Amino acid sequence: MAKILVIPSIDIQNGKTVRVVQGIPELGFKEYGSDPVEMAMIWRAENAKCIHVVDFDASHFHTKQNFDIIRKICESVIIPVELGGGIRTYDDAKELFELGISRIVIGTLAFEKPREFIRILDEFTPNKVVAAIDVIDNEVVTRGRQQRTHLRPVDYAKFLKSVGTERMIITDVKTNGMLSGPNIELTKEIANVTERKITHSGGIGGFEDLMMLQKEAGDVVDSVIIGRALYENKFPCQKIWRVAESGIFN
């Protein structure tokens, strides 16, 4: 069984590194002080092989105010940077790739405008376009995790597979940023049904949770996004990155 790749998350709001409660700014957020570019360089120095960035300003207000920071992050590290937040059109996707982003993460657009999502998949290839499935109480949510869809995550995942999606990021919103333990069953169910590449997100509170994810889902999940637990030093040793990551961007 291959080891799960740990991907540190950098959440950006108003140009600062933050941790947003359940990924919903209205519920509150905590600033971690460090400039996002410096934070990216720290994670690279810690031997991270990939960085996950969320632009909350773009997600909620469709603004480009953080684009200069995002460009600098891409220029400052030699590892792939994936980004989610505010991607509503083909042109949005194109502009992010021009900034230097290696892989984009699309949530609401795939649900509301599937033809536009398919166009982006076809143009930039499924290797560079990831679908995000955000879930509350076994229901897919969109628009900054505030709009309910009345759609079961497994059914939505099947649809995403049918249009050519190769990788999905699965997040149980209620566990996100809470350090309360991961919803492994949800991630495993989607992984088993779709047989696609899966990244788990949410709930990792420390080393034991990471090892539990590895043990219970390491055969179907190849990566995990971790935020708060890393920023608050919940691991006895931060050198938890996988040494070899062959195939993670294939």
C-alpha positions as YAML, in Angstrom:
chain: A
units: angstrom
residues:
- id: 1
  name: MET
  ca: [0.00, 0.00, 0.00]
- id: 2
  name: ALA
  ca: [1.45, 3.37, -1.05]
- id: 3
  name: LYS
  ca: [1.73, 6.10, 1.53]
- id: 4
  name: ILE
  ca: [-0.78, 8.93, 1.34]
- id: 5
  name: LEU
  ca: [0.65, 12.24, 0.14]
- id: 6
  name: VAL
  ca: [0.18, 15.08, 2.64]
- id: 7
  name: ILE
  ca: [-0.78, 18.37, 0.97]
- id: 8
  name: PRO
  ca: [-0.64, 21.48, 3.19]
- id: 9
  name: SER
  ca: [-3.38, 24.03, 2.65]
- id: 10
  name: ILE
  ca: [-2.96, 27.79, 2.47]
- id: 11
  name: ASP
  ca: [-6.25, 29.64, 2.82]
- id: 12
  name: ILE
  ca: [-6.07, 33.28, 1.72]
- id: 13
  name: GLN
  ca: [-8.41, 36.06, 2.76]
- id: 14
  name: ASN
  ca: [-7.62, 39.76, 2.38]
- id: 15
  name: GLY
  ca: [-4.07, 38.84, 1.44]
- id: 16
  name: LYS
  ca: [-3.41, 36.93, 4.66]
- id: 17
  name: THR
  ca: [-3.05, 33.28, 5.64]
- id: 18
  name: VAL
  ca: [-6.17, 32.28, 7.57]
- id: 19
  name: ARG
  ca: [-8.00, 29.22, 8.81]
- id: 20
  name: VAL
  ca: [-11.72, 29.44, 8.10]
- id: 21
  name: VAL
  ca: [-14.20, 27.53, 10.29]
- id: 22
  name: GLN
  ca: [-15.69, 24.74, 8.15]
- id: 23
  name: GLY
  ca: [-14.52, 26.68, 5.11]
- id: 24
  name: ILE
  ca: [-17.31, 29.23, 5.62]
- id: 25
  name: PRO
  ca: [-16.01, 32.76, 6.39]
- id: 26
  name: GLU
  ca: [-19.29, 33.80, 7.99]
- id: 27
  name: LEU
  ca: [-18.61, 31.30, 10.78]
- id: 28
  name: GLY
  ca: [-15.36, 33.06, 11.62]
- id: 29
  name: PHE
  ca: [-11.71, 32.67, 10.80]
- id: 30
  name: LYS
  ca: [-8.33, 32.81, 12.47]
- id: 31
  name: GLU
  ca: [-5.33, 34.62, 11.05]
- id: 32
  name: TYR
  ca: [-2.03, 32.78, 11.22]
- id: 33
  name: GLY
  ca: [0.01, 35.91, 10.67]
- id: 34
  name: SER
  ca: [2.41, 34.70, 8.03]
- id: 35
  name: ASP
  ca: [2.35, 36.07, 4.52]
- id: 36
  name: PRO
  ca: [0.94, 33.36, 2.18]
- id: 37
  name: VAL
  ca: [4.10, 33.47, 0.03]
- id: 38
  name: GLU
  ca: [6.30, 32.94, 3.09]
- id: 39
  name: MET
  ca: [3.98, 30.16, 4.21]
- id: 40
  name: ALA
  ca: [4.35, 28.39, 0.88]
- id: 41
  name: MET
  ca: [8.12, 28.59, 1.19]
- id: 42
  name: ILE
  ca: [7.94, 27.18, 4.73]
- id: 43
  name: TRP
  ca: [5.90, 24.19, 3.56]
- id: 44
  name: ARG
  ca: [8.33, 23.60, 0.72]
- id: 45
  name: ALA
  ca: [11.22, 23.75, 3.20]
- id: 46
  name: GLU
  ca: [9.34, 21.14, 5.25]
- id: 47
  name: ASN
  ca: [9.51, 18.90, 2.15]
- id: 48
  name: ALA
  ca: [5.91, 19.27, 0.95]
- id: 49
  name: LYS
  ca: [5.47, 17.95, -2.58]
- id: 50
  name: CYS
  ca: [2.35, 19.98, -3.43]
- id: 51
  name: ILE
  ca: [0.46, 22.95, -1.98]
- id: 52
  name: HIS
  ca: [-3.31, 23.48, -1.93]
- id: 53
  name: VAL
  ca: [-4.44, 27.12, -2.02]
- id: 54
  name: VAL
  ca: [-7.97, 28.43, -1.43]
- id: 55
  name: ASP
  ca: [-8.79, 32.01, -2.45]
- id: 56
  name: PHE
  ca: [-11.78, 32.89, -0.25]
- id: 57
  name: ASP
  ca: [-12.08, 36.41, -1.65]
- id: 58
  name: ALA
  ca: [-12.39, 35.05, -5.18]
- id: 59
  name: SER
  ca: [-14.79, 32.36, -3.99]
- id: 60
  name: HIS
  ca: [-17.24, 34.76, -2.35]
- id: 61
  name: PHE
  ca: [-16.76, 38.01, -4.27]
- id: 62
  name: HIS
  ca: [-15.15, 36.89, -7.56]
- id: 63
  name: THR
  ca: [-12.34, 39.35, -6.98]
- id: 64
  name: LYS
  ca: [-8.77, 39.14, -8.25]
- id: 65
  name: GLN
  ca: [-7.26, 40.98, -5.29]
- id: 66
  name: ASN
  ca: [-5.10, 38.00, -4.30]
- id: 67
  name: PHE
  ca: [-3.82, 37.18, -7.78]
- id: 68
  name: ASP
  ca: [-0.47, 38.89, -7.28]
- id: 69
  name: ILE
  ca: [0.07, 36.81, -4.14]
- id: 70
  name: ILE
  ca: [-0.93, 33.65, -5.98]
- id: 71
  name: ARG
  ca: [1.51, 34.41, -8.79]
- id: 72
  name: LYS
  ca: [4.29, 34.98, -6.27]
- id: 73
  name: ILE
  ca: [3.50, 31.67, -4.54]
- id: 74
  name: CYS
  ca: [3.88, 29.84, -7.86]
- id: 75
  name: GLU
  ca: [7.14, 31.66, -8.57]
- id: 76
  name: SER
  ca: [8.55, 31.04, -5.08]
- id: 77
  name: VAL
  ca: [8.26, 27.25, -4.93]
- id: 78
  name: ILE
  ca: [9.32, 24.55, -7.37]
- id: 79
  name: ILE
  ca: [6.45, 22.22, -6.48]
- id: 80
  name: PRO
  ca: [2.96, 22.11, -8.00]
- id: 81
  name: VAL
  ca: [0.38, 24.54, -6.62]
- id: 82
  name: GLU
  ca: [-3.31, 23.72, -6.93]
- id: 83
  name: LEU
  ca: [-5.96, 26.37, -6.36]
- id: 84
  name: GLY
  ca: [-9.67, 26.52, -5.71]
- id: 85
  name: GLY
  ca: [-12.06, 29.40, -5.26]
- id: 86
  name: GLY
  ca: [-13.91, 31.68, -7.65]
- id: 87
  name: ILE
  ca: [-13.53, 29.65, -10.84]
- id: 88
  name: ARG
  ca: [-16.81, 30.41, -12.55]
- id: 89
  name: THR
  ca: [-15.91, 30.41, -16.24]
- id: 90
  name: TYR
  ca: [-13.47, 29.04, -18.79]
- id: 91
  name: ASP
  ca: [-11.69, 32.41, -18.78]
- id: 92
  name: ASP
  ca: [-11.22, 32.21, -15.00]
- id: 93
  name: ALA
  ca: [-9.55, 28.82, -15.40]
- id: 94
  name: LYS
  ca: [-7.34, 30.07, -18.23]
- id: 95
  name: GLU
  ca: [-6.18, 33.09, -16.22]
- id: 96
  name: LEU
  ca: [-5.20, 30.94, -13.23]
- id: 97
  name: PHE
  ca: [-3.07, 28.67, -15.39]
- id: 98
  name: GLU
  ca: [-1.42, 31.77, -16.80]
- id: 99
  name: LEU
  ca: [-0.59, 32.83, -13.23]
- id: 100
  name: GLY
  ca: [1.37, 29.60, -12.84]
- id: 101
  name: ILE
  ca: [-1.16, 27.35, -11.10]
- id: 102
  name: SER
  ca: [-0.52, 23.66, -11.88]
- id: 103
  name: ARG
  ca: [-3.99, 22.36, -11.15]
- id: 104
  name: ILE
  ca: [-7.36, 24.03, -10.55]
- id: 105
  name: VAL
  ca: [-10.12, 22.84, -8.22]
- id: 106
  name: ILE
  ca: [-13.69, 23.41, -9.38]
- id: 107
  name: GLY
  ca: [-16.77, 23.10, -7.21]
- id: 108
  name: THR
  ca: [-19.92, 25.12, -7.96]
- id: 109
  name: LEU
  ca: [-19.20, 25.55, -11.68]
- id: 110
  name: ALA
  ca: [-19.28, 21.79, -12.30]
- id: 111
  name: PHE
  ca: [-22.72, 21.56, -10.71]
- id: 112
  name: GLU
  ca: [-24.32, 24.69, -12.14]
- id: 113
  name: LYS
  ca: [-22.66, 24.81, -15.57]
- id: 114
  name: PRO
  ca: [-21.63, 21.27, -16.48]
- id: 115
  name: ARG
  ca: [-21.05, 22.14, -20.15]
- id: 116
  name: GLU
  ca: [-18.55, 24.84, -19.15]
- id: 117
  name: PHE
  ca: [-16.88, 22.37, -16.80]
- id: 118
  name: ILE
  ca: [-16.59, 19.80, -19.59]
- id: 119
  name: ARG
  ca: [-15.11, 22.47, -21.85]
- id: 120
  name: ILE
  ca: [-12.46, 23.22, -19.22]
- id: 121
  name: LEU
  ca: [-11.75, 19.49, -18.80]
- id: 122
  name: ASP
  ca: [-11.37, 19.04, -22.54]
- id: 123
  name: GLU
  ca: [-9.15, 22.09, -22.99]
- id: 124
  name: PHE
  ca: [-6.79, 21.69, -20.03]
- id: 125
  name: THR
  ca: [-7.09, 17.88, -19.53]
- id: 126
  name: PRO
  ca: [-8.42, 16.01, -16.48]
- id: 127
  name: ASN
  ca: [-4.89, 15.85, -15.04]
- id: 128
  name: LYS
  ca: [-5.03, 19.59, -14.39]
- id: 129
  name: VAL
  ca: [-8.69, 19.98, -13.41]
- id: 130
  name: VAL
  ca: [-10.04, 18.59, -10.13]
- id: 131
  name: ALA
  ca: [-13.67, 18.40, -9.02]
- id: 132
  name: ALA
  ca: [-14.47, 19.33, -5.41]
- id: 133
  name: ILE
  ca: [-17.32, 17.59, -3.64]
- id: 134
  name: ASP
  ca: [-18.32, 19.44, -0.46]
- id: 135
  name: VAL
  ca: [-20.78, 17.58, 1.75]
- id: 136
  name: ILE
  ca: [-23.01, 18.45, 4.70]
- id: 137
  name: ASP
  ca: [-25.18, 15.67, 6.19]
- id: 138
  name: ASN
  ca: [-24.71, 13.48, 3.10]
- id: 139
  name: GLU
  ca: [-25.82, 16.28, 0.77]
- id: 140
  name: VAL
  ca: [-23.66, 18.10, -1.78]
- id: 141
  name: VAL
  ca: [-23.35, 21.83, -1.08]
- id: 142
  name: THR
  ca: [-22.12, 24.60, -3.38]
- id: 143
  name: ARG
  ca: [-21.60, 28.37, -3.48]
- id: 144
  name: GLY
  ca: [-19.13, 28.62, -0.65]
- id: 145
  name: ARG
  ca: [-20.70, 25.62, 1.07]
- id: 146
  name: GLN
  ca: [-23.90, 27.55, 1.70]
- id: 147
  name: GLN
  ca: [-26.22, 26.30, -1.04]
- id: 148
  name: ARG
  ca: [-27.80, 22.88, -0.62]
- id: 149
  name: THR
  ca: [-28.36, 20.81, -3.76]
- id: 150
  name: HIS
  ca: [-30.54, 17.91, -2.50]
- id: 151
  name: LEU
  ca: [-28.04, 15.64, -4.24]
- id: 152
  name: ARG
  ca: [-26.29, 12.69, -2.66]
- id: 153
  name: PRO
  ca: [-22.50, 12.87, -2.95]
- id: 154
  name: VAL
  ca: [-22.23, 9.37, -4.42]
- id: 155
  name: ASP
  ca: [-24.69, 10.23, -7.20]
- id: 156
  name: TYR
  ca: [-22.89, 13.48, -7.94]
- id: 157
  name: ALA
  ca: [-19.54, 11.68, -8.00]
- id: 158
  name: LYS
  ca: [-20.94, 9.24, -10.56]
- id: 159
  name: PHE
  ca: [-21.96, 12.19, -12.73]
- id: 160
  name: LEU
  ca: [-18.50, 13.76, -12.46]
- id: 161
  name: LYS
  ca: [-16.95, 10.47, -13.50]
- id: 162
  name: SER
  ca: [-19.31, 10.23, -16.48]
- id: 163
  name: VAL
  ca: [-18.12, 13.56, -17.90]
- id: 164
  name: GLY
  ca: [-14.45, 12.67, -17.65]
- id: 165
  name: THR
  ca: [-13.29, 13.75, -14.19]
- id: 166
  name: GLU
  ca: [-10.19, 11.85, -13.09]
- id: 167
  name: ARG
  ca: [-9.64, 13.33, -9.60]
- id: 168
  name: MET
  ca: [-12.00, 14.47, -6.86]
- id: 169
  name: ILE
  ca: [-11.44, 16.21, -3.53]
- id: 170
  name: ILE
  ca: [-13.94, 15.01, -0.93]
- id: 171
  name: THR
  ca: [-14.71, 17.27, 2.05]
- id: 172
  name: ASP
  ca: [-17.13, 16.64, 4.89]
- id: 173
  name: VAL
  ca: [-17.69, 20.31, 5.72]
- id: 174
  name: LYS
  ca: [-18.64, 19.68, 9.34]
- id: 175
  name: THR
  ca: [-15.20, 18.21, 10.02]
- id: 176
  name: ASN
  ca: [-13.25, 20.83, 8.07]
- id: 177
  name: GLY
  ca: [-10.94, 22.80, 10.35]
- id: 178
  name: MET
  ca: [-12.44, 21.24, 13.45]
- id: 179
  name: LEU
  ca: [-9.65, 18.72, 14.30]
- id: 180
  name: SER
  ca: [-12.48, 16.32, 15.15]
- id: 181
  name: GLY
  ca: [-11.43, 13.33, 13.07]
- id: 182
  name: PRO
  ca: [-11.97, 12.56, 9.37]
- id: 183
  name: ASN
  ca: [-15.10, 11.15, 7.76]
- id: 184
  name: ILE
  ca: [-13.28, 8.27, 6.14]
- id: 185
  name: GLU
  ca: [-16.39, 6.31, 5.22]
- id: 186
  name: LEU
  ca: [-17.68, 9.08, 2.96]
- id: 187
  name: THR
  ca: [-14.37, 9.32, 1.12]
- id: 188
  name: LYS
  ca: [-14.06, 5.54, 0.79]
- id: 189
  name: GLU
  ca: [-17.59, 5.18, -0.52]
- id: 190
  name: ILE
  ca: [-17.01, 7.69, -3.30]
- id: 191
  name: ALA
  ca: [-13.60, 6.21, -4.10]
- id: 192
  name: ASN
  ca: [-14.99, 2.69, -4.37]
- id: 193
  name: VAL
  ca: [-17.98, 3.72, -6.49]
- id: 194
  name: THR
  ca: [-16.06, 5.90, -8.94]
- id: 195
  name: GLU
  ca: [-12.63, 4.22, -9.01]
- id: 196
  name: ARG
  ca: [-11.16, 7.68, -9.63]
- id: 197
  name: LYS
  ca: [-8.17, 9.35, -7.97]
- id: 198
  name: ILE
  ca: [-9.26, 10.70, -4.60]
- id: 199
  name: THR
  ca: [-7.96, 13.39, -2.26]
- id: 200
  name: HIS
  ca: [-9.41, 13.46, 1.25]
- id: 201
  name: SER
  ca: [-9.98, 16.81, 2.97]
- id: 202
  name: GLY
  ca: [-11.20, 17.70, 6.46]
- id: 203
  name: GLY
  ca: [-10.97, 16.48, 10.02]
- id: 204
  name: ILE
  ca: [-7.33, 15.47, 10.34]
- id: 205
  name: GLY
  ca: [-6.46, 16.52, 13.88]
- id: 206
  name: GLY
  ca: [-3.07, 14.91, 14.28]
- id: 207
  name: PHE
  ca: [-0.84, 11.93, 13.60]
- id: 208
  name: GLU
  ca: [-3.35, 9.31, 14.78]
- id: 209
  name: ASP
  ca: [-6.00, 10.57, 12.37]
- id: 210
  name: LEU
  ca: [-3.51, 10.52, 9.51]
- id: 211
  name: MET
  ca: [-2.48, 6.97, 10.32]
- id: 212
  name: MET
  ca: [-6.13, 5.92, 10.57]
- id: 213
  name: LEU
  ca: [-6.79, 7.36, 7.12]
- id: 214
  name: GLN
  ca: [-3.73, 5.54, 5.80]
- id: 215
  name: LYS
  ca: [-4.82, 2.25, 7.35]
- id: 216
  name: GLU
  ca: [-8.50, 2.37, 6.42]
- id: 217
  name: ALA
  ca: [-8.38, 4.09, 3.04]
- id: 218
  name: GLY
  ca: [-4.78, 4.01, 1.83]
- id: 219
  name: ASP
  ca: [-5.71, 1.60, -0.93]
- id: 220
  name: VAL
  ca: [-8.22, 4.01, -2.52]
- id: 221
  name: VAL
  ca: [-7.07, 7.47, -1.35]
- id: 222
  name: ASP
  ca: [-3.69, 8.76, -2.52]
- id: 223
  name: SER
  ca: [-3.55, 12.20, -0.88]
- id: 224
  name: VAL
  ca: [-4.92, 14.31, 1.97]
- id: 225
  name: ILE
  ca: [-5.22, 18.07, 2.43]
- id: 226
  name: ILE
  ca: [-4.33, 19.26, 5.93]
- id: 227
  name: GLY
  ca: [-4.56, 22.80, 7.24]
- id: 228
  name: ARG
  ca: [-5.18, 23.71, 10.85]
- id: 229
  name: ALA
  ca: [-3.46, 20.65, 12.33]
- id: 230
  name: LEU
  ca: [-0.23, 21.64, 10.59]
- id: 231
  name: TYR
  ca: [-0.46, 25.31, 11.52]
- id: 232
  name: GLU
  ca: [-1.08, 24.46, 15.16]
- id: 233
  name: ASN
  ca: [1.70, 21.83, 15.30]
- id: 234
  name: LYS
  ca: [-0.57, 18.90, 16.09]
- id: 235
  name: PHE
  ca: [2.01, 16.45, 14.78]
- id: 236
  name: PRO
  ca: [4.91, 15.31, 16.99]
- id: 237
  name: CYS
  ca: [7.13, 15.78, 13.95]
- id: 238
  name: GLN
  ca: [6.20, 17.94, 10.98]
- id: 239
  name: LYS
  ca: [8.31, 15.81, 8.63]
- id: 240
  name: ILE
  ca: [5.33, 13.74, 7.52]
- id: 241
  name: TRP
  ca: [5.58, 14.26, 3.77]
- id: 242
  name: ARG
  ca: [5.82, 11.28, 1.51]
- id: 243
  name: VAL
  ca: [9.31, 10.78, 0.08]
- id: 244
  name: ALA
  ca: [8.20, 9.62, -3.33]
- id: 245
  name: GLU
  ca: [5.08, 10.87, -5.08]
- id: 246
  name: SER
  ca: [5.19, 9.19, -8.50]
- id: 247
  name: GLY
  ca: [1.92, 9.45, -10.35]
- id: 248
  name: ILE
  ca: [0.27, 12.07, -8.14]
- id: 249
  name: PHE
  ca: [-0.03, 14.49, -11.07]
- id: 250
  name: ASN
  ca: [-0.67, 11.86, -13.71]
...
